Amino acid sequence: MIRTERLGLVPLRLDHAAEMSCVLADPDLYGFIGGVPLTPHELRSRYERMLAGPPDPAVSWCNWVIRLLDEARLVGAVQATITPGYPGPVAEIAWIVGTDWQRQGIAKEAVRGLVDWLRRKPVRGIIAHIHPEHRASAAVATATGLKPTGHWHNGELSWRLTLKPATTAS
């Protein structure tokens, strides 16, 4: 688990599907990213595919649900897809927080926790793709140190944070 002040980023499990289907049930969540809310069964099937891992063994899928520690309830999810790159691996990240828990700094805190975790890995870059009108996600990216690149990916602006290699003490 990745722990922050108020949150626990808990590795995704199949039994999270029922609670997460409620967290992600508001159709307004999909205005910028597309899609529709999934039933618990549909979400469980999606989680089964995610937990099976990517077809390419060089790629890592890292998925967590966001648990609000004081209330012991799930409120969203974060993910990182780590791929080989030059000069080192790159993590493409994404996040979603249920409507009832937005505007409380949860996404910023969760993504900061994720980025801090990635800094301890051999990851050299972090990328997020954000719809140009999604100001809340742009604010999360900015607060986490990502900057818009001017490059576009499927109608979304790419944001990037370049990480320095971890140094070892001598």
N, C-alpha and C positions, 0 to 999 in steps of 0.2 A: 504494500500500500504506500502511496505517496501521500504524505500528510502536510497540510498547511494549517494556518491558524484556526480556520473554521471548518475545513473540509478534509475528507479522506478520498483520494482517488483510488478506488478499489478495482483490481483487475476484473474485467468482465467475466460473468458466469451466466450459464443458461437460465438459472433461476432468477436472474434480474429482469427477464423479459416481461413478466406480469406487471411489476411495479413501474418499469420504464415505459410500458405502453400507456399508462396513465399520465406519466410525466410528459410524454411527447404527444399527447392526444389533441392538442390545440392545432387546428388547421392553419392558423396564422403563423406558426413556427416555420412553415414551408414556403412562405411567400418569396423569399430570396433564394432558397436552396432547391426548391422543387420537391415534388413528392407529396405524399399524403400520410396521415397518421396510420400506423399499422396496428392490427389486432395483436393481442398477446401471442397467439399462435404464429402469426406472420413474423413478429419480431423475434420470437424464439428461433424460427427457421433462419432468419438473417443472422442471428447470433451464432447458430451452429456453423454456418458458412464462415463467419469471421473467425471463430475459434479453431476451425480446421486449418487456418493459415493460408497464406498466399501460395499460388502454384509455383512461383519462383522461389527456390530456397535461399536466394541471395537477398530477398526482401523480408522485412519483419513487420507484422501488423501488431501494434500495441494499442489495446483498447481498455479504457477504464470507465466506470460509472462514477459520478460525483455524489458522494454522500455528505449531507449536512450533518456534522457530528453531533451538535446539540440536540437535534431532533431525530437522529438515526433514520433519516429518510433519504431516498435518492432524489436528485433534483436535475440531473443532466448527465452529459458524457463528454469525454475528450478522447482523442485518438491521435496516434502518430504512425505514419507509414514510413519506415526507414529503408532507403534504397542506396545501393552503391553509387558513388559519384566521385568527381575529382574536384578538389584535392582530398576529399573524404566523404563519408556517408552524409546523406541529406535526409531530414525528417520533414515530411509534409504533414501538417497538423490541422485539426479541425475540432470544433467544439459546438455544443448545443446545450442550452439551459431552458428548462420548462418555463412557460409563460408566468406561472405563479411565483417564480423565484428570480425573475429578471429585475434589473435596476437595483440590485443589492451588492454588486461587486463580485458576485460568485464566479462569473465567467473569467473576469480578470484574475482572480485569486487562483482558480483552477488552472488556467493557462500558464500563469507564472510558475505554479508548482510543476507543471509538465515541462516547461522550458528549463527550469532548474534541474530536473531529472535528466533531461537530454544533455545538459552541459556536462554531466558526469559520464556520459557515454562518448564513444569516438565519433560523434556527430559534428560535422563542420558547418552545416547550414540548416536553417529552419525556414520552411516556406508555408504560407497560408494563402489560399485563394478566396477573395472576398468580393461579393457583389458591390459594384461602385456606389450604390445607394444605401448600403447597409452600414449606417453610421455607428451603430452599437458595436458591431464586429470590428470596424475600423478602430474604434476607441480601445477595444481589447487588444488588438494587434499593436497599436501604438504604445499602450501601457506596458506591454511585454517586451518592447524593444524592436519589434519588426517595423520595417519601413517599406512604403510602396516602391515597386521597382519600375513601374511604367510598362511592364510586360503583362499581356493578357492571356488567360487560360480559360477557354470555354465561357467567355463573357464575363469573367471575374478578373479583378486586378490581383496580380501576384504581389505578395508582401514577403520580405526576407529579413532574416537576422543571420549574419555570418558569425560563427563561433570560432574562437582561437583554439588551437590544440591544447589539451590539458598538459600542464607542465609537471614534471616530476621533481621532487625535492632532491637536492644533491647532498 
